[in-house]
Amino acid sequence: MGASVTTASIWVDADACPKVIKEILFRAAERTGVTVTLVANRPLAIPRLPSLRVLQVTSGIDVADSEIVKRAMPGDLVITADVPLAAQIIANGGEALNPRGERYSPDTIRSVLTMRDFMDTMRASGHVGGGPPALTQADRNAFASHLDKWLARSAKR
């Protein structure tokens, strides 16, 4: 394990996080010593590393999200595809990155929320169907790149 680089932590909305993204996070925790906490409503198997943790919460809508919002500190990174969760984290001074490597920012979160709400309306009216496309290599590369940038910035704090 590498030396701890930061007091900032990574929080993962783990129930829907793809396995390949979790594996990238596990490698980052091993390499840098950054604390990575996976929050889920079911048991998760993770590598035995001092900087990896699982926080199991009860089942229910937004229970994991609420726990992340309660525990994440300004400067922490939250991995989530949940746009309202990302908006709350940004409002609280944290950073948010989705598993596709899209970084949410104070400048973009409002438009992302608006698009999410629009797509929810379209799905509800039957105009749009299906889920998101499969994660691509480009998505994984974008995620790893943004993660590395956050780790480098956090090391300088």
MDTraj code that builds the backbone (N, CA, C; nanometers):
import mdtraj as md
import numpy as np

residues = "MET GLY ALA SER VAL THR THR ALA SER ILE TRP VAL ASP ALA ASP ALA CYS PRO LYS VAL ILE LYS GLU ILE LEU PHE ARG ALA ALA GLU ARG THR GLY VAL THR VAL THR LEU VAL ALA ASN ARG PRO LEU ALA ILE PRO ARG LEU PRO SER LEU ARG VAL LEU GLN VAL THR SER GLY ILE ASP VAL ALA ASP SER GLU ILE VAL LYS ARG ALA MET PRO GLY ASP LEU VAL ILE THR ALA ASP VAL PRO LEU ALA ALA GLN ILE ILE ALA ASN GLY GLY GLU ALA LEU ASN PRO ARG GLY GLU ARG TYR SER PRO ASP THR ILE ARG SER VAL LEU THR MET ARG ASP PHE MET ASP THR MET ARG ALA SER GLY HIS VAL GLY GLY GLY PRO PRO ALA LEU THR GLN ALA ASP ARG ASN ALA PHE ALA SER HIS LEU ASP LYS TRP LEU ALA ARG SER ALA LYS ARG".split()
xyz = np.array([
    [0.0834, -0.1177, 0.0000],
    [0.0000, 0.0000, 0.0000],
    [0.0874, 0.1235, 0.0000],
    [0.0462, 0.2268, -0.0735],
    [0.1197, 0.3522, -0.0771],
    [0.0889, 0.4369, 0.0446],
    [0.1596, 0.5451, 0.0584],
    [0.1386, 0.6362, 0.1703],
    [0.0073, 0.7107, 0.1523],
    [-0.0537, 0.7440, 0.2633],
    [-0.1777, 0.8198, 0.2587],
    [-0.1492, 0.9582, 0.2015],
    [-0.2275, 0.9991, 0.1034],
    [-0.2000, 1.1250, 0.0353],
    [-0.2932, 1.2371, 0.0780],
    [-0.3993, 1.2055, 0.1465],
    [-0.4999, 1.3071, 0.1711],
    [-0.5889, 1.2705, 0.2882],
    [-0.6505, 1.3711, 0.3463],
    [-0.7523, 1.3435, 0.4456],
    [-0.8896, 1.3401, 0.3805],
    [-0.8999, 1.3859, 0.2562],
    [-1.0255, 1.3771, 0.1828],
    [-1.0537, 1.2298, 0.1524],
    [-1.1804, 1.1985, 0.1450],
    [-1.2234, 1.0603, 0.1232],
    [-1.3064, 1.0490, -0.0028],
    [-1.3238, 0.9245, -0.0450],
    [-1.4116, 0.8931, -0.1577],
    [-1.5287, 0.8130, -0.1027],
    [-1.6480, 0.8545, -0.1391],
    [-1.7723, 0.7866, -0.1020],
    [-1.8344, 0.7318, -0.2296],
    [-1.8796, 0.6066, -0.2256],
    [-1.9336, 0.5425, -0.3451],
    [-2.0781, 0.5028, -0.3210],
    [-2.1670, 0.5505, -0.4054],
    [-2.3068, 0.5074, -0.4069],
    [-2.3023, 0.3704, -0.4744],
    [-2.2789, 0.2664, -0.3928],
    [-2.2287, 0.1391, -0.4442],
    [-2.3330, 0.0437, -0.5003],
    [-2.4592, 0.0585, -0.4665],
    [-2.5581, -0.0383, -0.5136],
    [-2.5630, -0.0474, -0.6656],
    [-2.5515, 0.0649, -0.7338],
    [-2.5595, 0.0648, -0.8804],
    [-2.4248, 0.0896, -0.9477],
    [-2.3180, 0.0976, -0.8707],
    [-2.1865, 0.1261, -0.9290],
    [-2.1333, 0.0018, -1.0004],
    [-2.0942, 0.0142, -1.1266],
    [-2.0429, -0.1015, -1.2006],
    [-1.9174, -0.1603, -1.1355],
    [-1.9054, -0.2919, -1.1458],
    [-1.7921, -0.3638, -1.0863],
    [-1.6580, -0.3091, -1.1360],
    [-1.6476, -0.2799, -1.2639],
    [-1.5209, -0.2315, -1.3198],
    [-1.4814, -0.0974, -1.2576],
    [-1.5770, -0.0142, -1.2236],
    [-1.5483, 0.1144, -1.1591],
    [-1.5030, 0.0908, -1.0154],
    [-1.5688, -0.0021, -0.9467],
    [-1.5248, -0.0369, -0.8111],
    [-1.3808, -0.0878, -0.8132],
    [-1.3457, -0.1663, -0.9130],
    [-1.2094, -0.2194, -0.9223],
    [-1.1075, -0.1070, -0.9432],
    [-1.1420, -0.0059, -1.0215],
    [-1.0538, 0.1101, -1.0389],
    [-1.0353, 0.1803, -0.9041],
    [-1.1429, 0.1939, -0.8298],
    [-1.1363, 0.2581, -0.6980],
    [-1.0536, 0.1764, -0.5997],
    [-1.0666, 0.0430, -0.6054],
    [-0.9881, -0.0429, -0.5167],
    [-0.8387, -0.0250, -0.5449],
    [-0.8036, -0.0193, -0.6733],
    [-0.6620, 0.0005, -0.7092],
    [-0.6115, 0.1368, -0.6618],
    [-0.6956, 0.2393, -0.6727],
    [-0.6564, 0.3729, -0.6262],
    [-0.6354, 0.3722, -0.4753],
    [-0.7208, 0.3037, -0.4027],
    [-0.7063, 0.2951, -0.2565],
    [-0.5778, 0.2225, -0.2202],
    [-0.5474, 0.1170, -0.2925],
    [-0.4252, 0.0417, -0.2651],
    [-0.3007, 0.1249, -0.2976],
    [-0.3064, 0.1959, -0.4096],
    [-0.1918, 0.2750, -0.4571],
    [-0.1666, 0.3984, -0.3712],
    [-0.2736, 0.4659, -0.3265],
    [-0.2571, 0.5954, -0.2604],
    [-0.2910, 0.5951, -0.1125],
    [-0.3673, 0.4965, -0.0675],
    [-0.4109, 0.4949, 0.0718],
    [-0.5335, 0.5804, 0.0985],
    [-0.5921, 0.6399, -0.0056],
    [-0.7130, 0.7203, 0.0126],
    [-0.8247, 0.6305, 0.0677],
    [-0.9016, 0.6841, 0.1612],
    [-1.0131, 0.6092, 0.2172],
    [-1.1273, 0.6064, 0.1175],
    [-1.1731, 0.4854, 0.0851],
    [-1.2859, 0.4653, -0.0052],
    [-1.3928, 0.3911, 0.0738],
    [-1.5104, 0.4534, 0.0871],
    [-1.6215, 0.3914, 0.1584],
    [-1.7330, 0.3636, 0.0595],
    [-1.7697, 0.2364, 0.0485],
    [-1.8794, 0.1958, -0.0386],
    [-2.0054, 0.1878, 0.0466],
    [-2.1076, 0.2631, 0.0095],
    [-2.2328, 0.2660, 0.0834],
    [-2.3362, 0.1891, 0.0016],
    [-2.3937, 0.0855, 0.0643],
    [-2.4862, -0.0026, -0.0075],
    [-2.5900, -0.0569, 0.0889],
    [-2.7012, -0.1039, 0.0337],
    [-2.8032, -0.1631, 0.1189],
    [-2.7971, -0.3160, 0.1190],
    [-2.6860, -0.3677, 0.0729],
    [-2.6636, -0.5129, 0.0759],
    [-2.5159, -0.5380, 0.1056],
    [-2.4830, -0.6556, 0.1541],
    [-2.3411, -0.6843, 0.1817],
    [-2.2584, -0.6807, 0.0529],
    [-2.1363, -0.6307, 0.0638],
    [-2.0452, -0.6254, -0.0504],
    [-1.9136, -0.6930, -0.0128],
    [-1.8565, -0.7641, -0.1083],
    [-1.7238, -0.8218, -0.0888],
    [-1.6219, -0.7237, -0.1450],
    [-1.5230, -0.6886, -0.0625],
    [-1.4187, -0.5965, -0.1063],
    [-1.2829, -0.6543, -0.0682],
    [-1.1771, -0.6103, -0.1357],
    [-1.0424, -0.6542, -0.0970],
    [-1.0113, -0.6106, 0.0467],
    [-0.9240, -0.6855, 0.1114],
    [-0.8850, -0.6512, 0.2487],
    [-0.7732, -0.5480, 0.2440],
    [-0.8132, -0.4217, 0.2467],
    [-0.7191, -0.3098, 0.2498],
    [-0.7621, -0.2175, 0.3631],
    [-0.6675, -0.1628, 0.4373],
    [-0.7034, -0.0752, 0.5489],
    [-0.7847, 0.0475, 0.5076],
    [-0.7693, 0.0923, 0.3840],
    [-0.8377, 0.2139, 0.3413],
    [-0.9722, 0.1880, 0.2716],
    [-1.0143, 0.0624, 0.2626],
    [-1.1441, 0.0284, 0.2024],
    [-1.2439, -0.0061, 0.3112],
    [-1.3645, 0.0497, 0.2983],
    [-1.4700, 0.0235, 0.3955],
    [-1.6023, 0.0027, 0.3237],
    [-1.6903, -0.0740, 0.3885],
    [-1.8277, -0.0870, 0.3418],
    [-1.9185, -0.0372, 0.4532],
    [-2.0120, 0.0475, 0.4188],
    [-2.1134, 0.0940, 0.5120],
    [-2.2461, 0.0408, 0.4595],
    [-2.3004, -0.0594, 0.5301],
    [-2.4277, -0.1169, 0.4868],
    [-2.5408, -0.0431, 0.5557],
    [-2.6364, 0.0044, 0.4759],
    [-2.7523, 0.0768, 0.5270],
    [-2.8775, -0.0065, 0.5035],
    [-2.9866, 0.0316, 0.5671],
    [-3.1116, -0.0398, 0.5470],
    [-3.1636, -0.0130, 0.4056],
    [-3.2474, -0.1021, 0.3576],
    [-3.3080, -0.0839, 0.2263],
    [-3.4077, 0.0303, 0.2314],
    [-3.4266, 0.0942, 0.1200],
    [-3.5240, 0.2020, 0.1113],
    [-3.4767, 0.3075, 0.0141],
    [-3.5719, 0.3844, -0.0338],
    [-3.5410, 0.4881, -0.1317],
    [-3.4525, 0.5943, -0.0673],
    [-3.3407, 0.6200, -0.1297],
    [-3.2480, 0.7264, -0.0911],
    [-3.1828, 0.7095, 0.0457],
    [-3.1888, 0.5897, 0.1067],
    [-3.1244, 0.5688, 0.2367],
    [-2.9725, 0.5821, 0.2219],
    [-2.9153, 0.5185, 0.1209],
    [-2.7709, 0.5286, 0.0982],
    [-2.7329, 0.6733, 0.0650],
    [-2.8125, 0.7384, -0.0190],
    [-2.7845, 0.8776, -0.0561],
    [-2.7823, 0.9667, 0.0678],
    [-2.8814, 0.9512, 0.1541],
    [-2.8895, 1.0326, 0.2756],
    [-2.7682, 1.0110, 0.3650],
    [-2.7226, 0.8876, 0.3743],
    [-2.6062, 0.8566, 0.4577],
    [-2.4799, 0.9211, 0.4000],
    [-2.4673, 0.9185, 0.2681],
    [-2.3518, 0.9814, 0.2037],
    [-2.3550, 1.1323, 0.2271],
    [-2.4709, 1.1940, 0.2094],
    [-2.4823, 1.3387, 0.2307],
    [-2.4468, 1.3736, 0.3753],
    [-2.4904, 1.2911, 0.4686],
    [-2.4650, 1.3170, 0.6106],
    [-2.3161, 1.3063, 0.6445],
    [-2.2447, 1.2135, 0.5815],
    [-2.1068, 1.1839, 0.6189],
    [-1.9997, 1.2522, 0.5333],
    [-2.0304, 1.2809, 0.4075],
    [-1.9295, 1.3395, 0.3185],
    [-1.8957, 1.4812, 0.3637],
    [-1.7678, 1.5124, 0.3591],
    [-1.7179, 1.6429, 0.4015],
    [-1.6808, 1.7258, 0.2783],
    [-1.6737, 1.8587, 0.2948],
    [-1.6266, 1.9415, 0.1831],
    [-1.4898, 1.8905, 0.1346],
    [-1.4752, 1.8811, 0.0031],
    [-1.3514, 1.8306, -0.0548],
    [-1.3540, 1.6827, -0.0859],
    [-1.4466, 1.6084, -0.0230],
    [-1.4587, 1.4658, -0.0525],
    [-1.5134, 1.4470, -0.1942],
    [-1.4887, 1.3292, -0.2496],
    [-1.5386, 1.2921, -0.3821],
    [-1.6455, 1.1864, -0.3654],
    [-1.7591, 1.2056, -0.4317],
    [-1.8672, 1.1074, -0.4303],
    [-1.8838, 1.0524, -0.5707],
    [-1.8852, 0.9186, -0.5784],
    [-1.9053, 0.8501, -0.7054],
    [-2.0519, 0.8090, -0.7112],
    [-2.1258, 0.8668, -0.8057],
    [-2.2681, 0.8370, -0.8170],
    [-2.3203, 0.8739, -0.9547],
    [-2.4209, 0.7998, -0.9989],
    [-2.4937, 0.8355, -1.1203],
    [-2.6229, 0.9078, -1.0830],
    [-2.6474, 0.9231, -0.9536],
    [-2.7686, 0.9865, -0.9016],
    [-2.7480, 1.1385, -0.9031],
    [-2.8125, 1.2054, -0.9962],
    [-2.7909, 1.3490, -1.0159],
    [-2.8360, 1.4316, -0.8945],
    [-2.9522, 1.4038, -0.8339],
    [-2.9884, 1.4813, -0.7139],
    [-2.8865, 1.4637, -0.5999],
    [-2.8315, 1.3441, -0.5830],
    [-2.7275, 1.3229, -0.4823],
    [-2.6050, 1.4072, -0.5168],
    [-2.5635, 1.4052, -0.6426],
    [-2.4484, 1.4847, -0.6858],
    [-2.4727, 1.6331, -0.6577],
    [-2.5938, 1.6810, -0.6827],
    [-2.6260, 1.8214, -0.6585],
    [-2.6127, 1.8559, -0.5104],
    [-2.6586, 1.7665, -0.4230],
    [-2.6469, 1.7914, -0.2787],
    [-2.5005, 1.7944, -0.2356],
    [-2.4208, 1.7036, -0.2887],
    [-2.2794, 1.6976, -0.2530],
    [-2.2085, 1.8256, -0.2964],
    [-2.2356, 1.8704, -0.4176],
    [-2.1740, 1.9933, -0.4685],
    [-2.2168, 2.1124, -0.3831],
    [-2.3454, 2.1179, -0.3468],
    [-2.3947, 2.2274, -0.2630],
    [-2.3255, 2.2289, -0.1268],
    [-2.2824, 2.1118, -0.0808],
    [-2.2149, 2.0999, 0.0491],
    [-2.0630, 2.1148, 0.0389],
    [-2.0113, 2.1464, -0.0806],
    [-1.8679, 2.1692, -0.0957],
    [-1.7868, 2.0482, -0.1367],
    [-1.8553, 1.9403, -0.1721],
    [-1.7857, 1.8204, -0.2196],
    [-1.7771, 1.8190, -0.3711],
    [-1.7206, 1.7100, -0.4223],
    [-1.7118, 1.6912, -0.5668],
    [-1.7852, 1.5625, -0.6025],
    [-1.8353, 1.5550, -0.7244],
    [-1.9101, 1.4377, -0.7674],
    [-1.8679, 1.3965, -0.9080],
    [-1.8590, 1.2659, -0.9254],
    [-1.8171, 1.2057, -1.0524],
    [-1.9060, 1.0857, -1.0773],
    [-1.9579, 1.0739, -1.1993],
    [-2.0397, 0.9551, -1.2237],
    [-1.9530, 0.8439, -1.2835],
    [-2.0025, 0.7193, -1.2798],
    [-1.9225, 0.6061, -1.3273],
    [-1.8839, 0.6135, -1.4750],
    [-1.9462, 0.7007, -1.5509],
    [-1.9103, 0.7170, -1.6925],
    [-1.7996, 0.8195, -1.7110],
    [-1.7492, 0.8725, -1.6000],
    [-1.6399, 0.9680, -1.6087],
    [-1.6850, 1.1102, -1.6316],
    [-1.8136, 1.1388, -1.6114],
    [-1.8646, 1.2748, -1.6248],
    [-1.8560, 1.3413, -1.4878],
    [-1.7786, 1.4490, -1.4799],
    [-1.7630, 1.5222, -1.3544],
    [-1.8753, 1.6243, -1.3442],
    [-1.9478, 1.6181, -1.2340],
    [-2.0497, 1.7191, -1.2077],
    [-1.9789, 1.8390, -1.1455],
    [-2.0212, 1.9602, -1.1798],
    [-1.9589, 2.0796, -1.1243],
    [-2.0675, 2.1804, -1.0884],
    [-2.0322, 2.2809, -1.0078],
    [-2.1309, 2.3852, -0.9779],
    [-2.1828, 2.4542, -1.1044],
    [-2.0996, 2.4601, -1.2082],
    [-2.1395, 2.5257, -1.3332],
    [-2.2348, 2.4420, -1.4183],
    [-2.2305, 2.3096, -1.4018],
    [-2.3097, 2.2229, -1.4900],
    [-2.4242, 2.1509, -1.4213],
    [-2.4258, 2.1453, -1.2882],
    [-2.5224, 2.0581, -1.2203],
    [-2.6669, 2.0997, -1.2463],
    [-2.6949, 2.2281, -1.2550],
    [-2.8343, 2.2716, -1.2780],
    [-2.8851, 2.2211, -1.4131],
    [-2.8037, 2.2314, -1.5178],
    [-2.8489, 2.1845, -1.6496],
    [-2.8607, 2.0318, -1.6522],
    [-2.7736, 1.9624, -1.5796],
    [-2.7828, 1.8163, -1.5722],
    [-2.9115, 1.7757, -1.4997],
    [-2.9461, 1.8461, -1.3918],
    [-3.0718, 1.8190, -1.3204],
    [-3.1924, 1.8444, -1.4101],
    [-3.1883, 1.9527, -1.4869],
    [-3.2983, 1.9855, -1.5774],
    [-3.3158, 1.8760, -1.6825],
    [-3.2058, 1.8294, -1.7405],
    [-3.2133, 1.7230, -1.8408],
    [-3.2653, 1.5936, -1.7788],
    [-3.2213, 1.5618, -1.6572],
    [-3.2696, 1.4416, -1.5879],
    [-3.4211, 1.4486, -1.5705],
    [-3.4701, 1.5631, -1.5227],
    [-3.6141, 1.5789, -1.5014],
    [-3.6908, 1.5681, -1.6331],
    [-3.6366, 1.6257, -1.7396],
    [-3.6991, 1.6174, -1.8715],
    [-3.7074, 1.4716, -1.9181],
    [-3.5966, 1.3981, -1.9018],
    [-3.5959, 1.2575, -1.9452],
    [-3.6910, 1.1732, -1.8602],
    [-3.7022, 1.2023, -1.7307],
    [-3.7995, 1.1325, -1.6463],
    [-3.9408, 1.1546, -1.6992],
    [-3.9720, 1.2775, -1.7373],
    [-4.1033, 1.3102, -1.7926],
    [-4.1266, 1.2357, -1.9238],
    [-4.0256, 1.2324, -2.0082],
    [-4.0377, 1.1615, -2.1365],
    [-4.0596, 1.0116, -2.1145],
    [-3.9840, 0.9515, -2.0211],
    [-4.0017, 0.8090, -1.9923],
    [-4.1418, 0.7819, -1.9386],
    [-4.1892, 0.8676, -1.8483],
    [-4.3214, 0.8501, -1.7885],
    [-4.4323, 0.8592, -1.8932],
    [-4.4100, 0.9373, -1.9971],
    [-4.5107, 0.9520, -2.1018],
    [-4.4956, 0.8472, -2.2120],
    [-4.3955, 0.7593, -2.1988],
    [-4.3773, 0.6520, -2.2957],
    [-4.2985, 0.6902, -2.4184],
    [-4.2390, 0.8078, -2.4197],
    [-4.1646, 0.8530, -2.5375],
    [-4.0211, 0.8019, -2.5417],
    [-3.9675, 0.7610, -2.4290],
    [-3.8295, 0.7137, -2.4226],
    [-3.8304, 0.5859, -2.3400],
    [-3.7588, 0.4844, -2.3864],
    [-3.7540, 0.3593, -2.3126],
    [-3.6119, 0.3094, -2.2980],
    [-3.5975, 0.2063, -2.2202],
    [-3.4664, 0.1441, -2.2029],
    [-3.3787, 0.2168, -2.1038],
    [-3.2733, 0.1505, -2.0652],
    [-3.1799, 0.2079, -1.9694],
    [-3.0612, 0.2697, -2.0390],
    [-2.9612, 0.3038, -1.9613],
    [-2.8424, 0.3644, -2.0203],
    [-2.7622, 0.2625, -2.1003],
    [-2.6833, 0.3089, -2.1952],
    [-2.5997, 0.2155, -2.2721],
    [-2.4918, 0.1543, -2.1823],
    [-2.4344, 0.0443, -2.2291],
    [-2.3281, -0.0233, -2.1542],
    [-2.2082, 0.0694, -2.1384],
    [-2.1353, 0.0499, -2.0289],
    [-2.0135, 0.1264, -2.0028],
    [-1.9098, 0.0900, -2.1094],
    [-1.8480, 0.1909, -2.1686],
    [-1.7475, 0.1669, -2.2730],
    [-1.6067, 0.1839, -2.2158],
    [-1.5078, 0.1458, -2.2940],
    [-1.3688, 0.1673, -2.2539],
    [-1.3411, 0.3164, -2.2391],
    [-1.3991, 0.3970, -2.3260],
    [-1.3818, 0.5425, -2.3164],
    [-1.4398, 0.5946, -2.1848],
    [-1.5550, 0.5394, -2.1421],
    [-1.6136, 0.5778, -2.0136],
    [-1.5184, 0.5425, -1.8997],
    [-1.4644, 0.4217, -1.9022],
    [-1.3716, 0.3786, -1.7969],
    [-1.2467, 0.4667, -1.7951],
    [-1.1945, 0.4987, -1.9128],
    [-1.0764, 0.5851, -1.9206],
    [-1.1060, 0.7249, -1.8669],
    [-1.2234, 0.7795, -1.9012],
    [-1.2614, 0.9128, -1.8528],
    [-1.2754, 0.9110, -1.7008],
    [-1.3355, 0.8044, -1.6474],
    [-1.3498, 0.7927, -1.5019],
    [-1.2122, 0.7907, -1.4355],
    [-1.1247, 0.7045, -1.4842],
    [-0.9905, 0.6915, -1.4250],
    [-0.9138, 0.8238, -1.4340],
    [-0.9286, 0.8949, -1.5436],
    [-0.8597, 1.0227, -1.5616],
    [-0.9076, 1.1262, -1.4597],
    [-1.0403, 1.1395, -1.4443],
    [-1.0941, 1.2347, -1.3461],
    [-1.0565, 1.1938, -1.2036],
    [-1.0571, 1.0644, -1.1760],
    [-1.0178, 1.0161, -1.0434],
    [-0.8719, 1.0532, -1.0157],
    [-0.7841, 1.0302, -1.1118],
    [-0.6428, 1.0639, -1.0940],
    [-0.6238, 1.2143, -1.0710],
    [-0.6996, 1.2967, -1.1413],
    [-0.6906, 1.4420, -1.1223],
    [-0.7354, 1.4800, -0.9813],
    [-0.8436, 1.4195, -0.9335],
    [-0.8910, 1.4486, -0.7980],
    [-0.7864, 1.4048, -0.6953],
    [-0.7293, 1.2855, -0.7148],
    [-0.6266, 1.2367, -0.6219],
    [-0.5062, 1.3304, -0.6184],
    [-0.4655, 1.3806, -0.7343],
    [-0.3507, 1.4729, -0.7405],
    [-0.3835, 1.6050, -0.6699],
    [-0.5038, 1.6584, -0.6936],
    [-0.5448, 1.7828, -0.6258],
    [-0.5535, 1.7614, -0.4752],
    [-0.6061, 1.6488, -0.4332],
    [-0.6226, 1.6197, -0.2905],
    [-0.4882, 1.6048, -0.2209],
    [-0.3912, 1.5519, -0.2927],
    [-0.2573, 1.5341, -0.2346],
    [-0.1909, 1.6685, -0.2057],
    [-0.2305, 1.7723, -0.2785],
    [-0.1685, 1.9036, -0.2617],
    [-0.2321, 1.9846, -0.1490],
    [-0.3454, 1.9371, -0.0967],
    [-0.4162, 2.0129, 0.0084],
    [-0.3486, 1.9971, 0.1408],
])
top = md.Topology()
chain = top.add_chain()
for i, resn in enumerate(residues, 1):
    res = top.add_residue(resn, chain, resSeq=i)
    for name in ("N", "CA", "C"):
        top.add_atom(name, md.element.get_by_symbol(name[0]), res)
traj = md.Trajectory(xyz[None], top)
